[in-house]
């Protein structure tokens, strides 16, 4: 055999080995992909698609509808002082069982964020459940409200008939169901006799609310007893309570040392301290007195830099816990609330003149003709309609199924939506002119913004540059300034809920999750879009207007990248990402440093640290470097040129919206419960 033939033979063998290696590599990659898919399925076993998907007024089943679904638990009206209504039953269990449940909770990515007192109460309230071998514990497709901890035995998890995994003792499953009513996405069956501990959503939320309310009430009473705070309004005191931090000190620890410079004020919530003082450096400290729960010290530090004149030492074998606030936080909060109270607005009638009010008051459903569909969803549809006697007048008619609203217990949200939108008169909020009702539907007559939804433009352009993102963010800030000055929280910010008018200005729509909560008050209902909800909403800590500033930071990120910073394959994954915080996110280069700075300041885990929730309120956002040179006056007056001017040929031009199929569903059954009497 000559040399060239031998060389060709070796090359062929080499090629064959390369092909074998490539085949092996491909097979390994396939196996890895398969395992990854199974892992994703396993992690999403107890995730859900909520039946409370809220109807965005113009765009619903667009290209990324799964990401954009709004989720809501049943609204509640519990306020401070109502904690007696939140009593829950407890179930005795041995210490070893309590330890197992606590350990399982601590190992769960979501539930490990609970406070110690909350965890203890949840452990006490879990009740025993037993299933025999082969019994179905959770059925795929069913609506669930229970979370379980497996104490004994084993279970198998299947999805669409395919086996996903097995689980043994010490595992938590079904945790998403304690946030809101949800559909199970997998089946869990007992493969042995199993013993479980369970708690339902209502009990869990009652515990979270009661512990939060009681602690807030206790701290409020502490503050009222301190002369420094006695003349402040309750609104300010509530805000101070929100930023006070708990600090624990061990036995013999120095809380304050004589001669040190301090800027911190303390209230004792647990334990006892002793005050000692020495007359000179060489002298031994002399005991002055004891202080215990409800007592305070260091109040001069809030008025200016304080040279500590005595020692404060923990004198309790179990240590002491103090509520702490520093001078800077105190001053920021006082300034913030005073600026809110001093700000005045010129109120105008929503529909303009008295003639306008009379015009809409006389309209009936029969006066309109449907032209096209602008959006569809689980709750109903949004139709572009024209007035029969004047076809140049067009509106968006939001049509909601009453039966579906009742079934998902969203009546309160819909009534809030009507009241808030009818009362709003802001150029950056879509106007509502009138509502109607019949036995099957409620109807909302809205301003038609025919430039389309901002989400559609973002989808087509992939992302916006700094200038465009700044303009649309500015529009939202204008809307938030108007709403927040009236104590209204929005809770569902996302590109789908921003519509462009004919000029290209963005307007806020869909107020189904909006609520009037006033100032320094909290609300507890879980609602929003998973990628946009703030950590305190996920953790059931109660939330206030500052939750909107978190979502503003998320919106900025999405406008500049095309996707939000936190996004998992199921809601629970998304929530766990959010709880890890914005500092875990790697920002792409297309987001400028100033924009990154603003996003991080808006998305602080602690609501009291968020820009917009500090001194000067929302003005601090407007003064951020990212907005340097921005024409706020031009935006407010509508003289600033938008980055995108939509093409709208006439008052009936719906070309800027996606096309939707005709409504071929059977009409819903009648609802005669009377919840909509005011419509």
N, C-alpha and C positions, 0 to 999 in steps of 0.2 A: 504494500500500500504506500503510495507516494505521500509526501509531506502535506500537500494541499488537501488531499482526500481526508487524511487524519485530522487536519485542522477543522475541516468542515464538519466531520463527525463530532468532534469535541464541542464545536459551537452549537450544533443541533442538540447535544445532550445538555449543554448549559442552558439553552433556550427552554428546553423541556423542564429542567429543574426550576427555572425562573417562573414558568407557568404554574408548576406545582405549588411553589411558594406563594404565588399570587392567589391561587385558588384557596390555599390554606388560610392566607391572610383574609381573603374575602369571607370565608366561612366563619373565621373568628370575629370579624367585624359584624357579620350577620347575627352571631350569637350574642355579642355585646349589645347590639341594637335591640334584639329580642328581650334580653334581660333588662335593659333600660326601660323598654316599653312596659314590661311586667312590673318593674319598680314604680314607674309613674302611675300605673293602674292601682297598685297596692296603696300608694300614698294618697290617691284620690278616691279610695274606696268609700269614704264617708263624706265626700264633697257633694255639693248639690247644685241643682238649678232651682232657684227659688220660685215658688208659685206667686210670689209678690212682685214679680217683675213689673216695674212701673212704666207707664206709657209716656215715652218722650213725645212731646207734642208734634214734632214734624218728622223725625227720623227714628225708625225703630229697627227693623230688620235689615240694616245696612250691611256693609262688607265685614264689620267686626262686631256683630250684635252680641256674641257671647261675652266679649270683653266689656261691652257697654251696658250690660243689664244692671238695672237698679234693683237693690234688694232691701226689704224692710221687714222687720218684726212687727207684731201688733203694737200700735201706739199705746202709751200709757200716760196717765195724767197725775202720777204720784209726785207730790212736792214735799219740801221740807216740812216736817210735822206730821206727815202721813205714815211714818215708819211703822206705827202700830198696826197698820193694815198689811204689813209685809211679814208677819210672823209665819214661821214654817215649822213643820213637825221634824223631830229628831228620832233616830233609831239606834238603840244601844248596840254596841259591837265590841268585841274584845280588843285589847291594845294591839295585839299582833295584826289584827285585821286593819285597824286604823293606820298602822305603820305601813302595811302593804299598799293601801289606797293612797296614802300620802306620797309614797315612793313612786307609784305609777303616775300620779299627777305631776310630780317634779320632773319626771322623765319625758313628759309630753310637751312638745314644742309650744303649744298654745297655752295650756293650763298652768305651766310652770311660772307664768307671769303673775299669778294670783298673789295677793298679800297674805301673810301668815294667818291673820284673823279670818280672812275669807276662806282660805283653804281648810282651816280647822272646822269652820261651820259647815262647809260643803261635805267634808268627811262625816260629820255628825248626822247630816240630813240624808245621806245616801241610804237607800233601803234595799233589802236582799231580794234577789230574784233567782230562781233555779229553773233549769231546763234539762230534760232528759236527752239521752243520746238520739241524734237525728232531728231534734226540734229546730224550728226556724226562729232565730232571735231577731234578725233584721231581714226584711224582704226587699229586694231591688224594686224600685218604683213606688214603694209606700212612702207616705209622709211621716217623718220621724220627729220626735221631740225629746228623746232620751239619750244620755251619754252613759256608757257602761265602763266599769272596771272589772276585769276578770280575776276572780280570786282562786278558783279551782277548776281544773278540767281544760279541755282544748276546743277550739272552734275552727271551722274552715271557712274561708272567704272565696266566693265565686262571683264572677261578673259575666252576664250573658251566657251562663252555663259553663264557663271556663274557670278552672281552679286557679286562684291567684296565690294564696298562701294559707298557712295555718298559724294560729296564735295561742299562746299559753298564758299562765297566770302572770299577773302584774302588768297587764296591757290595758290602755285606755282606747276605746273606739266609739265613734259616733259623736265626737265633740262639736262638730259644726252645728248639730241640731240644738245646742243650747244657746246659739246666737240668734237664730231665726228659724221659722218653720221651713223644713227642707225635705226634698225628695231623696231617698236613699239611692245610691248608685251601685250598690252591690248587695249580695245576699250573704248573711252570716248564719251558719248552722252549727249546732253543737255536735262534735264528733265523740264526745264522752258526756257523762253527766257533768253539768257545769253549775257553778255557783257564781253569781254576778252581784255587783252593787251598782245601783242606778240612781240617777237624779234627773228630773225633767227640767225643761227650759224655764218654766214659770218659777219653780223653786230656786233654781240657780240665779235667775235675774233678781228675784226678791232678795236673796242673800246679798248680791252685789250692790243693789240699790240701798238696802237697809244699812249695811256696814258703811257705805259711803255717806249716806244721809246723817247717820248717827255721829260719825266722826266729824263731819262738817258742822253739825249743830253744836257738838261739844267744844270744838275749837272756836266757834263763833261766840259762845258764852264766855270762854276764857278771855277773848279779846275785849268783849264788852265790859269786863270787870277791871280792865287796865285803864287808869286815868288818861294815859297818852292817847288812847283810842276812843274814849267814852263819847266824845263829841262828833266822831265821824259817822257818816250815814251807813246804814246796813249794807248798801250796795258796795261801798268801799271796803267795809269789813269782810264781806264775802270774797272779794278779790284778794285781799291780804291772806285770808285763809287758804286760798288756792295756791299761793306761792310759798306758804310756810312749809318748811321741811322738817321731818322728824330726825333727830340725831340721838343716838344712844351712847351713853357714857358708862364705863365700868366703875366698880367700887374704887374709891380713892382717886379717880381721875380728876384733874383740874379742868373745869369747864371754863373758868376765867382765872387769870393769874394777876395778882396785884402789880401795878406798874406797867402792864402791857397796854398797847393802844388797840382799841376795838371798834368795830362798826356793826356789831351784831346784838340783837335783842332776843331774849329767851323767855319762854313760858314752860313751866314744868308740867308734863302730862302724866308722868309716872315716876314713882320713886321719891327720894329725898336728897337734898343737898345741905351742906352747912356753909355759912358765911364766916370767914376768918379774916383777921386784919392784924398787921404788925405796925407799930408806931415808927420804927426805924429799920434799916436794913439788917442790923445785927440782932434785932428782937425776934423772938419766936412769935408766930401768928397766934392771936388771941381769938377764941370762939366768940361770935357775936350772936347768931341765932340760926335756926333751921328754917328751910323753905321746903314746901311739898306741893303736891298736885294743885294746880290753879295759881300758884305764886309765880312771880316774874322777876327778872333782874336784867340790867343792862339797857334800860329804856333810853338813857341819855345818848346812847350810840346812834339812835335814829335821828337825832337833831344835829349832830356834828361829831367829829372825831372825839372819841371818849378815852381818857386816860383812866384805866380801871383802878378803883380805889380800894378794892378788897379782893380776896380770893373766894372763889365758889368751888367747892370740892364735893364730889359725890359721897354721900354718907348712907348708902343703902347697899346691903350685901347683894341684892339683885340688880344693882345699877340704877340708872335714872334715864328717862327719855324726855327730851325737850323739843318744843316747837321753836323753830329758828327762822328769823328773817333778818336780812342785812339792810343797811341804810339805802343802798342804791336801788334795790328792788322796791323798797317802801316808797321812795320818792317817785320812781317810774310809775307805780300804780296810782298814786294820788294824782299825779299830773295827767295820766291817761284818762281817769274817770272825770276829772274836772273839765278836761277839754271836750269830752263827749257831752257833758251836761250843758256847757256853754255854747256849743254849736247850735245854730238855728237854721231852719230851712223854710223857704217860702212854699207853703202848701198850695197846690192848685187842684181844682176838680179833675178827677181822673179822665173823664171823657171830654173835658174842655168846658164849653159854655153850657148854660142851662138849656139852650136849644138842643145841644148835642145830647144831653141827658134825656130830654123828652123824646128825641128821635129814637134812641135805642130802647127806651122804655116801652114804646109802642110796637116794637118788632115782635113777630111770632115765628116759629119754626117754618111755617108754610110760606114765609116771605123769601126763602132762600132756595137756590138750585145748586146742586153739587156739580162741579166742573171736573175735578180730578182728585186723586188720592195723594196726599203728601207724606203719609206715614201709617204704619200698621203695627199692632202689637197685641199682647194677651188681653189688655183691658179694652181695646177697641181700635178706632181709626181716627185719623185726622184728614178732613176733606177740605179742599179749596172750594169755597162756595161764593156765589154772587147774589146780589140782591135783585130780585125779579124786576122791580120797578126802576132800578138804576144799575145796569150791568157794569158800570165803571167802578162800583163799590164791591170789592171782594174782601173776603175774610178767610181765616182758618177756623174751621169748626171741629173742635175736639169732641169725639163721641165715645163715651165710656159705658161699658156694660155694667149696669147696676148689680146684677146677680153676681158677677165676678168680684166686684168691689166688696159685697157683703160676705161672699165665701172666703175671701182672703182678709177680712176684717180691716179694710183700709178706709172705712167711712170717714174717720177723723182726718186722715191725710187729705182726702178729696175736699172735705169742707174747709180745711185750712188753706188748700190751694185756691179755692174760690175767694175766700175772704181776703187773703193777702194780695192776690192779683187785682181784685176789684179796688183795693185801697191804694195800690201803687200807681204813682204817676212819675215815671222816670224814663228818660230817653234811651236808657240802656237796659230796659226791661220791657218785654212784649206786653202790650196792653190787652186787658180783658174788658169787653164792653157789656156783655150780658150772658146770663146762663138760662138754660131751658131744661125741662125734664118731661118724661112720659113714663109709662110703666116698665119699659125695658132699658132706657138709657138716660144719662144726664149729658147735657151738651154745654160746651163752653165756646162762646164766640170771641175769637182772638184776632188781634192785628195780624195781617198777612205780611210776612217778611219774605219776599220772593227771591232774595239773593241766595237762598239755600242755606244749608247748615254748614257751620265751620268744619265739621268733621269731613264732609264730602270734599271740600277744598283741600284739606290736609291729606286725605287719602290720595287724591290725584297728584298732589305736589310732593308727597313723601314727608316733607318737613318744611317749616318756615325759617327764613333768615331772622337774624336778631331784630331787625327793624319791624318786620311784620308781627313777630311774636310779641314785641313790646306794645304794639298798637292794640292787639286783641286782648292782651293782659290788662292794658289800661282801661279798655271797655269794661272788663269784669270788675276792676277796682272801683270804677264809677258806680256800677250797680251795687257792689258791696257797701260802699260808703252810704248810699241811700238806704239800703236795707238795714245795715247794722246800726245806723243812727236811730232807727226805730225799733231796735231790739229784735230784728227778724234774722233767724239763721236759715241758710239756703240748703246745704247738705247734699247737693247732687251736681256739683260742677264737673263738666267734661265737655269735650268738643261737640258732642251730639246735642248738647243743651245750649248751644250758642248759635243763633240764627243771624244771617246777614240781611240787612234791609237793602233797599234799592241803591242806597249810597255806598254800601260796603261796610257800614258800622255794625258791630256785633251786639246782639241783644240777648239777655238771659231769658230762657224759657223753662217750662216744666217746673212748677212750684209744688209738686205733689209731696215733696219731703220738707218743704219750708215750714217754719213754725215761729210764732211770736213767743220768745222766751224772756224778753226784757233784758236788763243789764245785770251782769254778775249772777245770773241764774243758770242752772244746768238742766238738761233734758237727757232722757235715758234710752229712748227707742233706738234700736240698731237700724240704721238705714243709710243708703248711699250706694255707690258703685264700688265693688271690691277693691279695684286698683286705686281708688281715691279716698277711701275712708281713713280717718286719723286713728292713731294707736289707741287713744282713750275711748273711741267708739267700739273698737274690737274688744278691748278689755273690760267693757261695761262699767267704766269709772264715772260715767256722766260726762257730758260735753257741752260746750257753750259756743259762742260766736267764733272762737279761735280755731274751731275745726274747719271753718271755711278758708282760713289762711293756709292751713296744711294743704288743702285741695288746690289752692291757687299755685303753690309751688309744684305740685304734681302736674297741673295743666301746663305750666311754663315748660317743664321738661318734655312733655308730650308734644307740644307745639314745635319745639326745636329739634326733636328727634323722630317723631312719628309714632312713638310708643311711650307709655308711662314707665317710670323707673322700677316699679314693683309689679311683676306680672308672672303668675304661676299657672300651671296647667289646670288648677282648680282653686276655688276660693280660699281653702285653708292654707295652701302653699303661699298664696298671695299675702294672706294675713300674717303668716309667720315671717315672710320677707319684710313686711312693713314693721313688725315688732323688732326686727334687728336694726332698723334705723337707716336714715339717709346716708350716714357716714360709711355704710357698707357698699354703697353704690359707686361704681366707677363711671365718672362722667365722660361722655365722648367729647372729642376736641371741638366738635361743631357748636358746643355750648360754651360761650365766652366766659372768662374768669369772673366778670362782674355778675353775669347771669347765674353762674354756679353759686356765687356768694349769696345772692338773694334767695335762690331755691333752698339752700341749706339753712338759711335763717328763717324761712317760712316753715320748713319741715323739721323743726326741733321736736323731739319726743315730748318734752315738757311744754304744755300749752302756754305757760306763763313766760317762756323764753322766746316764743315766736314773734317775729316782727309783725307789727299790726296789733299785737296784744300787749304792747308796752307803752312807754311814754309817747304821747301824741297820737296813739292809735294808728289808724291806717295811713296817716301822713308820713310815718316813718318808712313805709313801703314806697310812697311816692318820692321821697327824698333819697332813696338808695342810689348808689352810683350807676346802676344799670339804667336808671331813668334820667341821668344827667342830660340836660338839653331837650328833654321831651316836652312837647307843647301841651301841657295839661289844660290850659285855658281853651286852646283851639279844639281839643278833644271834647271838652265839656260843652262848648258852644256849637259843635258840629261843623266848624270851619276847617278842621284839619283833614288833609286828603288821605283816604284809606290806602293801604298797600294794594288792595285788589278791589276793583269796581266791577260788580257782577253785571252781566248782560240780561236786562229785563225789558222785553219788548212791549209788554202791556200789563194791565192789572190782572190778567188771567193767565199770564205766562208762568207755567210750572216747570219749565225745562231745567231749572237748576236743582231739582230734586230727583232722586232715584224713582224709577217706575215700579209700581206695585200692582199685583193682580187684583181683579175685581173681588168684592166680598161675596163669596159663594157659601159661607157658613150659614147654618140655620139660625134664625133670630134667637137670642137668648130667652129664657123663660122670664115671666114677669117677676118683678120684685115690688111687693106692696108693704114693706116693713116701715116705710115712712121716714127713714133716716134723712132723706133728701128734701124734706118739707121746705127748707129755705131756698131751694134752687128755683 
